[in-house]
Amino acid sequence: MAKQALPSWLRTAGFVLLAAILLAFAFNGVNLGEVWDTAKDANWAYIALSVSLGYFALLSRGKRWTLVLNHLGHKTPVWNAVHSIGIGYLVNMALPRAGEVARATALSNAQKTPLNVVLGTIIMERTIDLLLLLGLIGLTFIRASGELKELLDLTQTEAADEQAAGFPWGIALAVLLALGIFSAWLFRRRIQSSAIFLRFKAFLKGLMEGIRAVGQLPNQWVYWGHTLFIWICYYAMVYVCFFALPSTAHLDLSEGLFIMVAASLGIVIPVPGGIGAYHYLVAMALVVLGLQYEEGLAFATIVHAAQSLMLMIVGIIGFIGLSQKTKAING
């Protein structure tokens, strides 16, 4: 008898619990009075500017997405794309990594675009984002290798180091990989005829359509211009927040890149909205730059709360906007 997948509410509860644990870890032993003393001096005009930059990035991401979908023959209004992205961000805040599926499903239902094609364009987009993030990490390593190494040292525990040293991870991974390849070859006929494999094949077809579409866009410079603008906004929305607090106002552009990479890594960790992980990594990165931990935590808390509020609002608006379109299509 096949095992049933965990109920969605149980997975959500697990992620929320993990986020709560990380948040408790980030605030463990912290003098909350000092955090509040730092936060209450914030200049909220700079925080509002940061939120505006985040929203401009979302609008640009929506426009960039329509360039690919329209080229594939699926006419997509910009607001349909923006609303779908908002829904994806909102879902990610409850169930990490489910946002991309929710985003694709929302757009597919709203305008009857094939789901595999929509997913393909999203995976292609995320692949580009991942490569750019890796490039930024590489640039940060070149410009601030000492700070990056210190951040890694600070966020590692001795227990984890001892476990890693005592277990032959390289050999274990090599053996698992060899067993996986051998099993796939041994049961290849059964795998190729399975429903999962056929769905995966259809998904890959949609993904390849998305990749080819980017290469065939008549105005590729527009696509890559939006990509550059999005990442400039991501950088600027962190950098302008430095001026919101007296303790961070002295930080320069290169240090802004370092904090942006730390913030991005916090968001990548699969917890709702990066809660806990974002706070800890950004605070520790600011410690590396000479701030007190409480000052770094105040900065991380303010920026994360403001951006999360913006994403929740655009997600709710997206649900309302696309639900009306879906009802109209379904009659």
HELIX and SHEET records of a PDB file:
HELIX    1   1 SER A    8  PHE A   27  1                                  20    
HELIX    2   2 LEU A   32  ALA A   39  1                                   8    
HELIX    3   3 TRP A   44  HIS A   71  1                                  28    
HELIX    4   4 VAL A   78  ASN A   92  1                                  15    
HELIX    5   5 GLY A   99  GLN A  111  1                                  13    
HELIX    6   6 LEU A  115  ARG A  143  1                                  29    
HELIX    7   7 SER A  145  LEU A  154  1                                  10    
HELIX    8   8 GLU A  158  GLY A  166  1                                   9    
HELIX    9   9 TRP A  169  LEU A  186  1                                  18    
HELIX   10  10 ARG A  188  GLN A  192  1                                   5    
HELIX   11  11 ALA A  195  GLN A  216  1                                  22    
HELIX   12  12 GLN A  220  TYR A  239  1                                  20    
HELIX   13  13 VAL A  240  ALA A  244  5                                   5    
HELIX   14  14 LEU A  253  VAL A  268  1                                  16    
HELIX   15  15 PRO A  272  GLY A  274  5                                   3    
HELIX   16  16 ALA A  277  VAL A  288  1                                  12    
HELIX   17  17 TYR A  293  ASN A  330  1                                  38    
END                                                                             
